[in-house]
Amino acid sequence: MDGYIWETPSEINKNLAQRVKKIRKRRKITQVQLAERSNVSYGALKKFEQTGEISLLSLTKISLELGIADEIKELFTQVPYRDIQEVINEAKNT
């Protein structure tokens, strides 16, 4: 059963939030500082780090401030094909 993710969306988001939090702490930036620098409210940043919930725009702003925006820009750029039909479908739509 390769390719299946056995995590809930909430678990995936919480794990992402923990990785971003770890980067923030590694760079010795407080939540308040990151909120101010990224123009994301302190409440939104705090909620993100606790629950994983955040808007895509706010996540992008935080990523830009932490210097990791390339990670977001690269999302879904190297998605493998699941089967030959996807290859055919893509060829028809380009």
N, C-alpha and C positions, 0 to 999 in steps of 0.2 A: 504494500500500500504506500509506495513512495509518492511524495508530492502532497500528501494530506497534512494539514496543520491541525493538531489536536488542541489548539488553544482557542478560547473565545475571543471575539473582538476586543472585549474589555481587557483581557489578559495581554493581548498583543499591544494595546495602547499603553497599558501600565508599564510593560517592559520597555517600550520606546521612551516613555517619560523618565524611567530610571536611567536609561543610557544618556539622555540629554542632561539630566541632573548631575550625573557623574562627570560629564564633560564640564559643566558649569563649575562644579566644585574643584575639579582638577585645575581649572584656570583661575581659581580663587575669586570668583565673582559671586556676590550675594544675590539672593532673589530680588531684592530691592534694586540693586544696581542693574541687573539684567532687565528687569521690567522697565526701568527708566531708559536704558540705552536702546532697547528694542521697540519702545513705544507700545508695549503690551502691558495691560494693567497688572498690578501686583497680584490682585485676586485671581486673575486668569492664569497667571504663571504658577501661583501656589496650588490652585486647583489641578492644573495639569500635572504637576509633580506628584500630587497625592492620588489622583484618579486616572490620569491619562487622557482626560477630556480637554480638548482645545480645538479651536477653529484652525483650518488649514492655513489661513492667512497669518494668524498669530504664530503658528508653528514655523512658518516660513520666516517671519520677522525674527524670531528667536534664533533660528538657524543662521540667518545672515549675521546677526550680532556675534554668535559664537564661532563664526567662520566655517560652518559646516553646511552651507547652503547647497554645495555640490551634491551632497547626499540626497537632498530632496529633488534636485534637478535631475538626478539619475534614476529616480524611481520609475519603474516599469519600462526602462529602456532596453533591458536584456531579458525579456520574458521569453522563456522557451516555448516552442510550439507544443501543444498537447497531442496533436495528430496531424496527418497529412491534409485533412480537410481545412484546418486553420491556415496552412500554407496556401492552399488553393484560394480560400476566401480572401486572404490578404492580397494575393496577386490580382484578383478580380477588382479589388477596391483601390488599387494604386494606379 
